[in-house]
């Protein structure tokens, strides 16, 4: 990390980016690093591939985030004039869509900070740990190495958001004792955990709650000897409930909570493709499952994927893949 610290010892034009459809860890990590680096008088800009849910827009620095899909020329200019590009919470430039091509061509120093498995080598410097609960945990460690005294309440709230959401509110196996010690420090630095939880989880629209109720009562199915559960939402389903980005966040976890279920899948039909969200408990690796069948990946127990097929074709491929893995699901 000495090379990175040396680079940051002089003023830099910094771009921070994260994966498409940013979640709590993506935005929390990015804004935490943003708020930290501006304390050192760097020129810092956060660029994300596309928009993200309203429940993540309250963190300090959010108003300065550049959304590539809305401001392509501005984003291109910032990347072209950057000297360092931080790539947070993704392991492959394909995860950031068109922005990935732009960054790949850039001559800036590329710094990967990530906790996903098997990163593709596009970076010059990496701070990577697949055992970390969240990229926000790694940003905390980076700040700790540089200057922990600069970690104020605003930065702490961003880091807490990343850790809270990527650990499933501290339920996932990646939630180590170390994570709890980090969170304790963030609380000591001013985080009101009740307030942050409320901002993220208790700001539902009526339509979102109705969509969740519809999904669980009408669309939830069990297969694989009742060891796998899945929900399919069509474009018409989303339209019916006036879908907004973030409305299906956490929905797949309801299916995984069924007693005896070892794997859960949310399948969503979008205008461009069929998106899959996979979750599992125990030994079944949805990372391998997503890689082998759905052009995806992630973590052992949480992954995603997609197919550019009609929904009927994608669903058939999914059911065939489940049948081939039925023995593994019935451990």
N, C-alpha and C positions, 0 to 999 in steps of 0.2 A: 504493500500500500504506500510505500515511501514515494513512489513516482507520482501517485495521485496527490499526496500531501504537498509535495514540491510544486506541482502544478497550481494547487489552490493557494499557495503562498503569495502569488501575484494575481492581480486583477484579471479576470477571465470573462469572456462572453459565453455564458452557460445556457444550454438548453436541457430541460428535463422532459422526458417523455415516458409514456406508459402504454399499456395494451388497449386495444379497441374494446368498446363497451366497458369503460373503467368501473371497477367496484370500489369498495371502501378501502382496501389495501392499496390499490393503484393510486387513488386520489390522495388518501392520507399520507402515503409515503412521499409522493411527489410534492405536496404542499409543505410537508415537514422539511424536506431537503431545501425547497425554495426559500422558506422563511429563515432557515439556518444560514444559507449561503449569502443572502442579502445582508446579513449582519457583518459579513466580511467585505462588503462593498463590491461584490461581483455583480455584473449585469446578468440577471437570471430571468428566464422565461420558461413557463410550463406549456407544452404543446401536447394535446391529447387527440387521438384519431377522430373521435366523434363525441357526441354529448353523453351525459351521465345523469343519474336520477337526482331529483330535487333534494332528496334527503341527504345528499352529500355536498350541497352547495353553500353550507354555512361556515365552512372553515376559512381561516384567514388566508388571503391570497386567491381565493376562488374567482373573484371578479377580474383578475388579471390572466386567468387561464385562456390560452388560445385554442379554440376547437378547429382542428385542421379542416374538417368537412365544411365548415362555414367560412373560414378565413385562409384559404389555400395560399394566396400570394404572400400574405404576412408571415405565415408559417415557413414558407420556402425561404423567404428573406432571412428570417431568424436563424434557420438551420445553416444557410449558406454563410452567414457572418459569425457563426459560433466557433469557439475554440475547443470547448468540451461539450460532449453530449452524454448525459446520464440516461441510461436505459433501465427503467425500473419495473420489476414485477412481470417480466416476460423473458422467454429463453430463445426466441427466434424472431427475426425481423418480420416474418410473415404475420405475426400477431398484431402488427400495427398498420396493416393494409398498405395503402399508397405511401404513407409516411415512411415505411420501411425502405422503399426504393430510394427515396430522397436521402435518408440517413446512410444507406449503404454507399452512396456516391460521395458523401461528405468526407473531407480530409481531416475533420476534427477528431480529437482523441475521444474514443467511445468507451464509456465506463458502464459495465453491466453490474447491477445490484439486484439479485434475484434469489428466489428459493425454490424454483421449479426444477424438475429433473432434467438432465441431459441438455444443457444449453448448447446451441449451435455457435460455433466460433465466428463471430462477426466483430468482436470487441477487442480493444487494446489492453484494458485493465478489467479485472473481474473481482467482485466481492460476492461470492456465491456460496450458499449453504442450503442444501435441500432439506436439512433437518430443522431449519428455522420455521417458526410458526407462521411468519408473515415477512414480507419485505420490510415492513415497518420495524420489525425487530432488528433487521440488519442496518437500517438507517439509524436507529438508536445506537447501535454499537459503533457505527462510523462517527456519529456526533460525540460519543463517549471518548473515542480515540483522539478527536481533534480538540474539542473544548466543550465539556459537559456543562460548564457554567452558562453557555449561551442557550441552553435548552429551557425556554420559557414556557408559560402556560399555553400560548398559541401553538407552538411546535408540539408540545405534549399532547394537546387535544387531537392534532393530526395523527400522531403516532398511536394514540389510544384507539382512534377510529380504525386504523389499519389492522391492529392486533385484534380488537374486538370482533370485527367482521370476518377476518380470515381464520379465526379459531372457532367460529360458530358460537360466539359468546362464551368462549373458554370451555367448549365441550369436546373439541376435536382432539385426537391423540397427540397432535403436535404441541398441545398446551403443556409445556414443561414447567418445572418449578422456577426456572430462569425467567420464563415469560411473566409469571406472577410477580417476581421481584422487579422486573422492568415496569410493570403496570403500577406496582406500589410506588416506585419512584415518580412515575408520571402523575399519580394522584398527589403525591407530596409537592409536586411542582404546580399544582393548581387545577388539575382536571377534576371536574365534578362528574363522576361516573354516571350518576342518575340522570343528569341533564343530557349528557352525550348519548346515552342509551335512548332517552326519549326522543331526541332529534333524529336518530336513525331509525328506530323501530316503532315509534308511536306517532307517526305523522301520516297514517294511511288515508287514502281517499276512500269514499264509499264504494266506488267502482272497483278498486283493488280488492277490498274485502269480499265483494260479490264475486269477483273472478276467482279468488282463492276458494270460496265456498262452492262455486260451480265446478272447479277443477277437482276438488276432493269428493264431491257428491256424485258427479256425473262422468268424470273422465279418468278416474283412478282405477287401474286394473292390476291384478296379480298374475304372474306367470312363473315358469320355472319351479314348479312344485311349491308355489307361494313363497319362494325365496327372493323373487325380484318383483318390484312394483314399477309401474310407469304411468305417466300422464302425457296425453297428446293434446296440444292446443293448436287449432287451425287459425288461419287468418280471420275467418268469420267469427271465431270465438273471441279473438282479441278485439275485433271491431265492435262486437256486441257490448263489451264492457269498457269501451273507450280506452283501450290500453295505452299506457304511457311507460316510457323507459323506467325500469326498476320494479314494475308491478309484479313480475314473476320471481323477484329476488327471494331466495329462501324457500320457494314452493317445493322444490325437490326434497327438501329435508323432512317435510311432513310425510312424504311417502316412505322415507327411510325410517321413520319413527315407528312404523307398524311392527308389532312383535313378530319375530321370526324372519323379517325381511333383511337380507344382507346386501342388497343393491337396489338403488332407485334411480330412475331416469326421467327427466323432463324433456319432452320433444316439442319444439315450437316451430311452426311454419311461419317464415318471414317472406318478404317479397323477393329476397335474393337467394335464400337457401333454407335448408332445414337444420336447425340448431339443436344440439344435444347437451344436456347437463347431466353428469353422472356423479353419484355418490355411493360409497360403500362403507361397510364396517368390517373389521377383521382382515382376513387374508386376501380377499378378492381385490385385485388391482384394476381399478377403472382407468388408470393411466395406460396400462397395457391394452386394455379392452378398447379404449378410445384410439390409441395409436394404430392398432391392427385393423380396425374396422371403420373409423369415422374421421380420419385425417386430423386427429386431435392429440390430446395428452394433458398433462398437468401434474397432479400428485397421485400417490397410490390410492387414496381414498376420496379424492375429489378431482374431477377432470371434465373436459369439455371436448366437443367435436362438431363437425358439420358435414353435410352432404349437399351437393348441388343437384338434387333429384326432385321429382314430384314427391309429395308427402306419402302417397301410397307405396311408392318404390322404396323410400327411405325406411318406412315402417316395416316393410317386408324384410329388408336387410337387417334391421334391428332385431326382429323376432328370430331370424335365422342365427344371428350371432349369439343371442341368448341361449338358444337350444344347443349350440355347440359348447357353451360354457356351463351347462346345467350342473354337471358334476362338481365343478369348482364352486358354484354357488351353494351347493348342498353340503358344505363341509360340516 
